[in-house]
Amino acid sequence: MKIVSSLSLAGETVELAVDEGLRVSGKLERAAESVYAIDPLCDQRWTTLVNCHPHSSVFHSRNWLRALRNVYHYDAVAVTTCPPGYL
C-alpha cells in the first residue's frame, strides 16, 4: 500500500492509502492533502448539511450526537474537504 496522505483525527492518525500497483493522480494526492476533521457539535456547517441533505435523518442531528456524547462518551468527528469557514 502506498500512503497518499494522513491526517490527525480525534487524536489518532488516519492514513489514506492505495495499492502500490494503482496509479494515483496528482489530483487525488492534492485532494488528500486538504482533508479537515471538524466537530459537528461546534461547526455550523454540519447543521447546514444535515438540514439540506436529502438522506439525513435524526441520527445526524446535533441533539442525537449530544445524546451519544452524554450517554456513551462518544466524541463525534466529521471529515470534510472544505476548509474552515467555507460554506
N, C-alpha and C positions, 0 to 999 in steps of 0.2 A: 504494500500500500504506500502511496505517496501522500504525504501530508501537504495539503494545499494551503491551509491556514488554520489558526487556532484562536480561540477567544476565551476569556475568563467569564464563567457563567456561575453565579452564586458561589463564588469561592473555588470553583473547580475549573480546570482547563478542558475545554471541549475542542476536538480537532475535526476538521473537515478533511476527509481522506478519499482518494480514488485508487483504483487498481493501477499498478505500475504500467500495464500494457495499454491503458487508455490515454489518448491524447487529451490534455487539459488546455482549453483555450485560454488566452490571456484575459478574456472577459470573465471567465469563471474565477481565475486567480484574483483579479481586481475586485470582483464582487465579494469573494470570500474575505477580503481584507476589510470590507465595510459592513460587518455584522455587529449589531449592537444588542446587548441584553438590557431589557427595561423591566421595571417593577410595575405591573399592571394596576396595582393599587394606588400608585402615585402619578403615573403618566396619563394625562388626559387623552392621549391618542388611543389608549386601549378602549376607553368608554366610547369614543367616536367610532372606532372599528366595530365594536360589539353592536352598537345601535344601527349601523349601516349595513352590516354583513347579512346576506340572506340566510346563511346557515348558522348564525349564532343562536345561542339558547341561554336560558337562565344559568346554566353551568359555566358560562363565560363571564357572567356579571361580576362586578366588584363585590357585591354582597355575598355571593357564593364563595369567592376567593377569600374574603374576610372570614367567613364561617370555617373554611378549611384551615386557615391560619390559627384561628382561636381554638378550634377543637383538636386538630391534629398537628399543630405547629408546623404546617406546610408553608414554605415561602414560595409563592408563585413567581415565575420568571417567564417573560415572553422574549422572543428573539425577532429582530427586525433588521431590514437592510436600510431603513430610513434613519438618517442621523437625528440626534436630539434636536427638538424644536421644529422638525419638519412635520407638516400635516398632510 
